[in-house]
């Protein structure tokens, strides 16, 4: 992540001073806020978080997989819903394409978990404990509290310092990278002031354990996971998990976590089937192609392999170009586990890859009849329709989904591609405009809307919709420009 980290200070400064933060296709443009404010507001936190997320995505550091996204987001929101004021923040959870065991929270409710953490977790409660700890950092506004303490600094200077923090976080705690970045911002004194303090780490533990217990997970899981990481460190002193560098564990901290967990009623949590399947999906997605064939060779001799291993084997067969063999594994699994959307999606994809479009589309249609507007199923169905030469149907399926569920930037882009393939140039430009808004580039969004308005065969409704969105963005940019001019006086 070190190449990406170099981009953060300038990008964050632009985000705060120009105030052209990203928005989704179904939200209003963000409030610009008080031009004389010297502290970080909740709205500014969100703008910073969106900018960082865009940079991560642009660098390929986010695993944009619909199935993994849905699982991690649902797990995170189950925890965030236990906060006293969940409605004040729009929590979003992402999987980072990094093998190290780590997770981090940034401004605005954006929480990132390395895929290595998913693979290292021993059960769903342990994975949830990591997300709960980071969620607590957000609900307690730890980063914002540290920045707001520097009340004499302007937002642009604060943004530079925040970029320096993130360089240290994303460089895995590399001392030289952190020292250079922070020295460029405000010197080493600032580093000591802005790092999460021991008090904040303990507070995140305490609040996070409360989230765990209230959400029905094992409250002891946080201490269990940190102890497991500590044992790994003891077995191999040369390897220290990133989690322990960024979240130092002491005997006192573990003891306090266990004491806090003991205050909650002990009950055995029900682990979701999705946890084990997603763990195998992540394993397949992050394994180099040349190594995939060796992943599941050990289950060939098993009479009845476990569901997650069979699922992983089927995904591997699809990835190495043997989809027919994957179909043979997945068909009986779907018949025995008809409530599992992951199996339906994998079977439909395998059938499409095996040149069985009729069967593949039928699988998706059956699944969506059982689970209407399920995001991964809808995305995979739209992809299958495009593959089958039915772009208009793909476009309609995506519009039905995203008129009810807020899409991610890759999903908005897929909608634009479907509209383009269907011959609807106006909507193709319009959705590319929304894609650029979601990524925080309002200038490109304006250009796409201008192209949309020149597309042939537009309806009156389309023209009015495109023009209204263009006017909204131009007004926003003009207000932001005036605010920046006022701040520079």
N, C-alpha and C positions, 0 to 999 in steps of 0.2 A: 504493500500500500504506500510505499515511500514516494513513488512518482506522483501519485495522487495528492499526497499530503502537501507537496510543494505548492499546489494550486490554491490551497484553502485560504491563506491570509488575505490575498487580494480579492478572491471571490467573495469572501464574507464581508469585507469592507464595502465592496460594491453593493452587496445585498442590503446592507443597512443604510448606506448613504443615498442610493438611488431608489431603494424600496421597490424593486421590481420582482418580488418573490414569486415562487411558483404557485399556481392554483390548479385544482382539478377541473375537469370538464363540467362538473355540476355544482361548483361553488362560486361565491362572489369573489371578486378581487379583494385582497386583504386590505384592511384599514391601514392607512399610512401612519396614523398615530400623531402624537404631539411632536412637532418639529423641534421643540426645545428640550425634549426629554433626554436625560443623561443616563437613564437606567434601562435595562432590558425588559420590555413588556412581554406578556404572553404572546401577543401577535408577532413581535419581533423574534421571539424564540422560534415560532413556527417558520418564519421566513428563513432563518439561519438553517434550521433543520432541513427544509426543503432544498436549499442550495447544496448542502453537504450530501444529501441523498442523491441529487442529480450527479454530482461529481463521482460518487461511488458507482452509480449505474453506468455512467459514461466510460469509466475505467474497467468495466466488466467485473466489478467486485461484489455485485449483488447477484445472487442466484434467482433469476426471474423464471421460476417454474410454477405454474398455477397450482399444482397439487401441494408442493412444499409451502408456497405462500399462504394458501388457505389454512393449512394445519398450524403453522407458526403464528399466524395472525389470530386464529381462533383461540389458541392456547394463551397468547398474550392478553387478548381482550377478556378472557375468563378471569385473569388476574387483575387487570386494570379496572374491571367492573366493581372490584371490592374497595376501590379508593373512595374517600369521602366525597370527592368532587369530580367524578369521572367525566362529567359533561363539559368541564372547562378545558379539556385537552382532547385532541384528536390523536389517539395512540396509533402508531403504526409499527409493525415488527417485521424485520427483514433478516434473511439468511445471507451471511457474508461468505464469499468464495475464498475462505482461508482455512487451512487445516489446523491451526493452533487452537487450543482450548481457551476461548475468551469471549467476552461480550462487552458492549459498551452502550451507554445512552448519551444522546445529544439533545440539543434544545428542541422544544416543540412536541415532545412525545414520540420521537423517533428512536427506536431501540434496535440494535443490531447484534446478532448472535452468529459467531463463526460456525461453519458446518462441522468443524472439529469438535465443538461442544456437543452438538447433537449426537455424534458418533461416540463420544466419550461418556455420555450419560448412561447410567445403569438402568434407569427407569424413567417414566414420565414425570414423576414428582421431582427428580433431580434436575431434569431439564427445566421444568417449571420454576424451580428455585432460582436458577440463574436469571430467568426473565423477570421473576418477582423482585429480585435485588435491583436490577436495572430499572424496573418500573418505579420502584421506590425512590431511586435517585431523581426521577422525573417529577413524581408527585411532591417531593420535598423541595424541588427547584434548587438543587445543590449547585449546579453550574451558575444559574442566574444569581443566586445569593452571593456567590463569590465575586461575580462581575459587578453586581450592584454595590458591593462594599467599596469598590473603587470609584466612588461618586464623583471624583474630580476629573475623571476621564470621559471623553466624548465617545459616542457610539463607534465611530470609525476606529479609534484607538482600541476600544474594547474588542472590536471584531478581529483586529490583528492579533491581539492576545489570545482570543479564543481559537484562532487558527493555529497558534503555537501550541495550545493545549492539545488540539486534535492531532497535530503532527506527532507529538509524543505518544498519544494513545495508539494511533494507527501504525506507528513505527514499532509497535510492540514493546514500548518502554525503552527503546534504544537510547542510551545516555547521551551519545554524541549528537544524535538528531534532535533530541529534546533540548539540549543545551544550546545548540546553534539557533534553533527556532526561537526559543524564549529570549535569548540574548538580543536577537534582532528586534524583538517586540519591546521589551521593557527591562531586560536584565534578569539575572537569576533570582532576585528578590521576588519578582512577580511569580516565578515558577512555584516558589514555596507557598505563595498566597492562593494560587488558583488550583493547585492539585486538590483532589478530594482529600479531606482531612480524615484522621482516624475516627473522629467523632461522626463524620458523615457516613463513613463505611459502616460503623456500628448502627447508626440510625437506619441506613438502607437495609441492613440485616433485620433489624427489629420490625420495621414496617413491612418488609418483604415476607417475613415469616407469617405475619398477620394476614397478608394477601393469600399466601399458600393455604393456610388453615381454613380461611373463609371460603376459598374456592374449592375445597374438598380434596386438597393434596396433602401429602404427609409433611407436617411442619418440621420434622427432623431431617428432611431431604437436603436442606441447605448445608447443614453441618456435615452430613454424610458425604456430599459431593466434594466439599473442600477437603475433607479428610482423605478421600480417595485420591485427589490430586496431590496432596502432600505425600502420600505413600509412593506415588510415582516418582516424585522428586527424590525421596529417600533411596529408592532403588537405583536411580540414575542421577547422580549429583550434577552431571553435565547438562542435564535437560531440566529446565524449570518451566512449567506451563505458563503461558502468558497470563492466565487467570490469576496465578499466584503473584506475578510481578505487579499486575495492576490492582489486585485486591489482596494485599498481604494477609496471610492467615497466621494467627497466633493461637496458642493453647487457650488463652483467656477468651479470645473471640469465639472459638468453637464452643467453649464451655458456656459462654453467655448465650450463644445461639441455641444450645440444647436446653438451657434453663428457660429461655423464652418459649421454645417449642413445647416444653412440659406443661405450660400454662393452658394449652389447648387440649381439647378432648382427643384422645388417640383413637383413630379409626383407620382401618386399612382402605386406602383409596382404590377405586376401580380404575385400572389403567385402560385407556382406550386402545382398540385394535389399531387405530390410525397411527399411534406412536411407533409401533414396531414396523409397520409398513413404510412410513415416511423415513425411518432410520435406514432401511434398506434402499429406499429410493435415493436418498442422499448419497449413500455409499456408491451406488451405480453411477449417479450423475457426476461424481467427483473422481472417479477412477479413470486413469488414462485408458484409451481404447485398447491398446496392446496388452493391458493387464486384465481387461474385463473377463476374458475367457477363463481365467483361473479363479474368478471370485467364488463361484458356486459349484466347483467340481466335487466338493466333499459331500454334497447332498444327493448325488446320483445313486448311491447305494442305500439311501434311506427308504424304507417302505412307504412311510407317510411323512414327508418332510413338513416342517412347520410352515404355517401360512406365509409368514414374512419372508422366509427363505425361498419359497416357491415363487412369490411375487418378485423378489429380487432376481431370481434366475430368469423369469420371463422377461423382465426389463432388460437384462443383459442380452438375451437372445435377440430382442428387437434391435438393440444397439449394435450388435455385431452382424446384422443382416440375415438373421434366421427367424423372421416373424412367424412363419407357419408353425415352427416348433413352439413358439411362445403361445400361439393360439391354442395348441393342444394342452398346454399347462393351464391357461387362463379359463377356458370354457368350463371345465368342471369346478374350478374355484368360484366362478360367478354363480353357478347353479347352487353351490352349497353356502354361499355368503351373499345373498341377493340384496342385503342392505349396505353393501360396501361400494361406495362410489369410485374408490381408487381402482378396484378390480374391473369395473365396467369401463372406465377410461382407458386402462391398459389394454383390455381386450379389443375395444374399438380401434385403438391405434394399431394394434398388431394385425387386425384384419385388413385395415386400409393398407398397411405396409406389405401384406401378403397378397395384394391385388384382389382383395375380396370386398370391393366398395359397397355392394348391396348389403352384405352381412355386417360390415362395419357401421354403415349409417343406421341400420336397423338396431344395432346394439346401443348406439348413442340415443336414438329416439326412444327406445324402451327405458333406458336409464333416466332420461329427462322427463319421461312420463311419471317415473317414480320420485324423482328429485328435481322438480321444476326450478329453473334458474340457478342450479348449482354452478358456481363459477368455473371450476376446472372442467366439468363435463361440457358446459356451454362453449368454452374456448376450444376444447378438443373437437367438438362437433363442428364448429365453424371452420376449423382447420381442415377437417375431413370434407366438408362441403366444398371448400375451395379446391382441394385435391381432386374432387369428383367433378369439377367443372360447373359448380352451381354457386357462383359468387353472389348472386342476388339473394339466394336463400341464406348464405353465410352472413351477408350484410344485415338482413332482417333479424336473424337470430341474435346477432351481437347488439343491435339496437334494442331489442326486447330486453336483453339482459341489462344493458347499461342505462336504460331509462329507469331502472329500479335499483341498481347497485353501482356505486362509484367505481370506475375503472382505474387501473394503474396505467402509467405511460405506455408500456408495451401493449397493453390491451387496447388503448386508444389508437395506437399505430396499426394494430391488426384490423381495427374497424375501418381505418382509412384505406388500407390495402384492399379490403373486401369491397368498399365502395368504388375504388378505382377499377378493380377487376370487373365489377358489375356495370361499368360504363357511366357511373354517376360522378362526373368530374367535380361538380360543385361540392357535394358532400365529402369527396376525397380530400379536397383542399381544406374544407371546414374542419374535418377531424385531424388533419395534420396541424392545423392552427391550434386546436385544443391540445394536441400532443406537445407542441412547443410551449404552450402556457403551463402545462403540467411540469415541464422541464425548466421553467423559469425564464424562457427566452421570448419576451413579449414582442421584440422587433421582428423576429421570424414569424411570429404568430400574425402580426399585422400584414406581412407580405403574403402569407397563405390566404388570409381573408380577402385581400385585394384580388388575388387570382380566382378565388371562389366566386366573387361577384362578376367576373368576366366569363365564367364558364357558360357554355351554351345550354339552352333548354331548361333554364331555372324556373321554378314555380314562384309565385308571388310570396308564398310562405318562406321558401328558401332565401329569397332576396332579403326579406325583412329580417330574418333570423341572422344572416351573415352581417348585414349592415348594423344591426343592434349590437352585436358582439364587437364589431370593429369600433363603433363609437365608444363603447364602454372601455375598451383597452386604450384608445387614444386619450380619453378623458383622464384615465388613471395615470398614463405616462406624463401628461401635461401637469397634473397635480404634483406628481413626484418630482418633476423638473423644477417646479416653483419652490417646492420644499427644500430641495438641495441648494438652490440659489440663496434661499433665505438662511440656510444653515451656514453657508460660506461667507455671509456678510459679516 
